[in-house]
Amino acid sequence: MTTQPRSVMAMMIFMAWGVKVPLEQRQGGRAIDYGLENGNGEIGKRLIPFRMQATKSRPQHVFAAVRFNGYWYYIDTC
């Protein structure tokens, strides 16, 4: 029996499922809408290792944050 690891691209796609992209970014064609959010804007309950949120203002007390295109994308602390 052998183990076949995922490709780097497959891992990136899997991790992207946890990113909450702002609506205006999706509508403007800057990001692909995979239909992962429900009507409340929440990401469905999939086995995703983390959730990355987005906000216009700089988040405080988070694990990691980066500013991109006028938004702060961040991973909250556990």
TIKE-440221 format. One record per atom (N, C-alpha, C): atom name; x, y, z; residue in one letter; residue number from 1. Coordinates in steps of 0.001 Angstrom, whole numbers, plus 500000, padded with zeros to 6 digits. Atoms other than C-alpha are relative to their C-alpha. Example, Ala and Ser with C-alpha at 12.3 -4.5 7.8 and 13.67 -1.06 7.14 Angstrom:
BEGIN
   atom        x        y        z   res     n
      N   500890   498810   500000     A     1
     CA   512300   495500   507800     A     1
      C   500900   501200   500000     A     1
      N   499180   498810   499940     S     2
     CA   513670   498940   507140     S     2
      C   499230   501090   500730     S     2
***
This chain:
BEGIN
   atom        x        y        z   res     n
      N   500840   498825   500000     M     1
     CA   500000   500000   500000     M     1
      C   500888   501243   500000     M     1
      N   499227   498764   500080     T     2
     CA   501347   503424   499053     T     2
      C   499122   501183   500390     T     2
      N   500690   498762   499664     T     3
     CA   500449   506897   500168     T     3
      C   500322   501028   498940     T     3
      N   499786   498964   501006     Q     4
     CA   499969   509579   497573     Q     4
      C   499640   501350   500596     Q     4
      N   500297   498684   499428     P     5
     CA   500310   513127   498908     P     5
      C   499241   500874   499008     P     5
      N   500696   499042   500865     R     6
     CA   498219   515968   497568     R     6
      C   501015   500881   499291     R     6
      N   499147   499038   500690     S     7
     CA   499696   518319   495019     S     7
      C   499895   501340   500724     S     7
      N   500024   498673   499381     V     8
     CA   500515   521856   496116     V     8
      C   498724   500738   499587     V     8
      N   501212   499327   500474     M     9
     CA   497632   523159   493992     M     9
      C   498759   499460   500710     M     9
      N   501144   500589   499298     A    10
     CA   495164   520725   495594     A    10
      C   499945   500487   501441     A    10
      N   499966   499488   498624     M    11
     CA   496287   521867   499058     M    11
      C   499558   501455   500047     M    11
      N   500386   498587   500028     M    12
     CA   495870   525534   498096     M    12
      C   498493   500144   499800     M    12
      N   501447   499965   500231     I    13
     CA   492342   524900   496800     I    13
      C   499265   499598   501275     I    13
      N   500624   500459   498758     F    14
     CA   491460   522998   499985     F    14
      C   500035   501095   501063     F    14
      N   499872   498931   499011     M    15
     CA   492751   525828   502210     M    15
      C   499151   501212   499612     M    15
      N   500795   498852   500454     A    16
     CA   490941   528444   500077     A    16
      C   498540   499866   500401     A    16
      N   501387   500192   499576     W    17
     CA   487616   526909   501134     W    17
      C   499723   500687   501330     W    17
      N   500194   499376   498699     G    18
     CA   488167   528468   504575     G    18
      C   500059   501512   499984     G    18
      N   499866   498547   500093     V    19
     CA   488576   532045   503304     V    19
      C   498646   500634   499707     V    19
      N   501261   499271   500218     K    20
     CA   485553   534315   503661     K    20
      C   500334   501257   499196     K    20
      N   499702   498879   500893     V    21
     CA   485859   536688   500691     V    21
      C   498844   501001   500064     V    21
      N   501060   498994   499958     P    22
     CA   483932   539982   500975     P    22
      C   499134   499978   498736     P    22
      N   500969   500053   501097     L    23
     CA   480816   540168   498794     L    23
      C   500413   500884   498826     L    23
      N   499641   499106   501107     E    24
     CA   482030   543172   496781     E    24
      C   501202   499481   499205     E    24
      N   498869   500604   500713     Q    25
     CA   485241   541285   495921     Q    25
      C   499508   498881   499071     Q    25
      N   500552   501081   500826     R    26
     CA   483225   538305   494646     R    26
      C   499188   500561   498844     R    26
      N   500841   499418   501044     Q    27
     CA   480761   540469   492711     Q    27
      C   500835   500729   498954     Q    27
      N   499131   499284   500928     G    28
     CA   483588   542464   491142     G    28
      C   500866   499084   499152     G    28
      N   499233   500955   500784     G    29
     CA   485086   539279   489706     G    29
      C   501436   499838   500453     G    29
      N   498630   500102   499495     R    30
     CA   488229   539532   491854     R    30
      C   500259   498666   500668     R    30
      N   499864   501300   499353     A    31
     CA   487561   536158   493466     A    31
      C   498933   499071   499443     A    31
      N   500951   501003   500479     I    32
     CA   485823   532955   492461     I    32
      C   499016   499687   501114     I    32
      N   501026   500364   499029     D    33
     CA   482537   532257   494223     D    33
      C   499690   498520   499829     D    33
      N   500237   501440   500047     Y    34
     CA   482427   528533   494953     Y    34
      C   498672   499623   500635     Y    34
      N   501289   500289   499401     G    35
     CA   479039   528864   496665     G    35
      C   500102   499301   501342     G    35
      N   499791   500669   498725     L    36
     CA   480400   527782   500037     L    36
      C   499259   500664   501146     L    36
      N   500692   499289   498925     E    37
     CA   478516   530405   502060     E    37
      C   498503   499779   499899     E    37
      N   501450   500127   499993     N    38
     CA   474919   529992   503130     N    38
      C   499374   501394   499925     N    38
      N   500688   498724   500113     G    39
     CA   472307   532771   503087     G    39
      C   500399   501030   501049     G    39
      N   499575   499098   498927     N    40
     CA   473695   534247   506333     N    40
      C   501440   500453   499834     N    40
      N   498614   499629   500213     G    41
     CA   477174   534677   504864     G    41
      C   500985   499144   500771     G    41
      N   499126   500893   499254     E    42
     CA   478558   531802   506926     E    42
      C   500478   498870   499099     E    42
      N   499441   501103   500764     I    43
     CA   480833   529144   505494     I    43
      C   499395   498708   500516     I    43
      N   500604   501272   499624     G    44
     CA   479258   525698   505473     G    44
      C   500911   499164   500886     G    44
      N   499244   500829   499062     K    45
     CA   480362   523035   507931     K    45
      C   500756   498908   499259     K    45
      N   499111   500956   500643     R    46
     CA   483138   521332   506011     R    46
      C   501201   499794   500902     R    46
      N   498785   500259   499235     L    47
     CA   486282   519818   507432     L    47
      C   501113   500872   499435     L    47
      N   499009   499033   500458     I    48
     CA   488460   522881   506921     I    48
      C   500854   500373   501203     I    48
      N   499121   499805   498849     P    49
     CA   491507   523423   509131     P    49
      C   499941   501373   500659     P    49
      N   500096   498675   499398     F    50
     CA   490894   527132   509710     F    50
      C   498954   500829   499279     F    50
      N   500915   499039   500619     R    51
     CA   488588   530044   508962     R    51
      C   500733   501332   499905     R    51
      N   499402   498686   500184     M    52
     CA   489952   533254   507510     M    52
      C   498877   500987   499746     M    52
      N   501030   498974   500083     Q    53
     CA   487738   536312   507989     Q    53
      C   500551   501230   499287     Q    53
      N   499591   498748   500639     A    54
     CA   487826   539720   506284     A    54
      C   499246   501153   500627     A    54
      N   500610   498801   499449     T    55
     CA   487147   543199   507620     T    55
      C   500710   501227   499434     T    55
      N   499394   498757   500497     K    56
     CA   487780   546796   506543     K    56
      C   500965   500605   501019     K    56
      N   499139   499432   498963     S    57
     CA   489304   547806   509893     S    57
      C   500990   498951   500516     S    57
      N   498957   500910   499529     R    58
     CA   492460   546319   511372     R    58
      C   499511   499209   501225     R    58
      N   500463   500813   498873     P    59
     CA   491548   543376   513643     P    59
      C   501018   500007   501139     P    59
      N   499151   500028   498812     Q    60
     CA   492922   543200   517175     Q    60
      C   500005   498592   500598     Q    60
      N   499872   501260   499262     H    61
     CA   494161   540166   519130     H    61
      C   499674   498788   499120     H    61
      N   500198   501117   500916     V    62
     CA   494273   537747   516176     V    62
      C   501310   499239   499845     V    62
      N   498814   500828   500209     F    63
     CA   496682   534939   515278     F    63
      C   500887   500569   498896     F    63
      N   499265   499434   501135     A    64
     CA   497693   536440   511917     A    64
      C   499063   500890   499199     A    64
      N   500808   499088   500823     A    65
     CA   496502   539297   509688     A    65
      C   500858   500577   498892     A    65
      N   499318   499382   501129     V    66
     CA   497408   540746   506300     V    66
      C   499014   500942   499307     V    66
      N   500849   499030   500701     R    67
     CA   496062   543797   504456     R    67
      C   500167   499795   498502     R    67
      N   499967   500213   501445     F    68
     CA   495134   543319   500802     F    68
      C   498773   500639   499376     F    68
      N   501088   499349   500739     N    69
     CA   493022   545485   498463     N    69
      C   498957   500662   500908     N    69
      N   500908   499254   499148     G    70
     CA   491532   547589   501243     G    70
      C   499319   499190   501088     G    70
      N   500579   500860   498972     Y    71
     CA   490589   544650   503501     Y    71
      C   501108   499382   500836     Y    71
      N   499120   500766   499143     W    72
     CA   492238   542947   506432     W    72
      C   499468   498571   500021     W    72
      N   500338   501417   499927     Y    73
     CA   492187   539151   506126     Y    73
      C   500739   499453   501210     Y    73
      N   499370   500437   498763     Y    74
     CA   492847   537425   509420     Y    74
      C   499507   498626   500441     Y    74
      N   500336   501264   499359     I    75
     CA   492859   534136   511297     I    75
      C   499862   500323   501480     I    75
      N   500272   499694   498605     D    76
     CA   491288   534515   514706     D    76
      C   500757   499036   500913     D    76
      N   499392   500895   499026     T    77
     CA   492857   533063   517832     T    77
      C   498985   498960   500425     T    77
      N   500899   501101   499600     C    78
     CA   491413   529786   519046     C    78
      C   499411   500200   501350     C    78
***
